[in-house]
């Protein structure tokens, strides 16, 4: 049995901190996760998970293949990791 219903996920364009150019990579935003431009999120790469910054939110992308793993919780002032 196949379900004809397609769920369209929003896409976040993210930038890796070591990049010097303006190139971004698209990752699907999982259902229930709220991210905004400027937020830090964790994504899976061939070398493991890494933190990236959300540069834009898109309604769709032909380039996105993976989902964001999770959002990075901002540290409260005065707290240490």
N, C-alpha and C positions, 0 to 999 in steps of 0.2 A: 504494500500500500504506500503510495506517495502522497505527500501533502502539497497541494498546489499553492498554498499560502506562502508567500515569500516575505520574510521580515527584512526590512531595509534598515541597516545600521548606519548611524552617522559616522563620520570619519574625522580623525584628528591628524593634521599635518604636523609632524614633530621634527625637531632639529637636535642632532647629537652635539654635545658640548665641545667636542674636539673639532667640529667643522668650522672652517673659516669662511666658506661661501654661504649663500642663501638657500642652498638646496634643502628640501624637506622630504620626509618619507611619510607615507600615509599608513595609518593603523586604524582598524575599526574600533569604535567605542562600544564596549559591551553594554547590553541592555541593563539599565539600572545604575550605571556609572555616570556621574555628572562631572564633566571636565570643562574648563574654560581656558581661553588663551592666557598663557603665562603660567599655567599650572605645570607641575612636574609630575610625570607618570613613569611607570616601569614598563618597558617593552622587552620582548624576547628578540635576540639577535643570534646569528650563527656562533658568536662567542659567549653567549649566556645573556642573562638579564642585565639591563642598564637603565639608568635614569636619563630621561630626555625632557625637553620643554615643549609644551604645546604652542605652536605658532599660529594655527588657524583651525577653525572647525568647518568642515565641508558636509554637504548633504549626501554626496556620493563620490566614489573614486573607482577608477578602473585599475588602479595600481595597488590598492590595499589588499593584503593577503592574510595578515595576522591581526589579532585583537590586542589591545592594551591589556597588560596583565593586571595592573592595579594603579590607583592614584597614590602619590607620595603624600603622607600627612604632614602638613607644615608643623615645624617645631614651635611649641609655645615659648614665649620669651622667658629666659631664665632657666630653661630646661637644657640638660646636656645629654647627648646620645650615649 
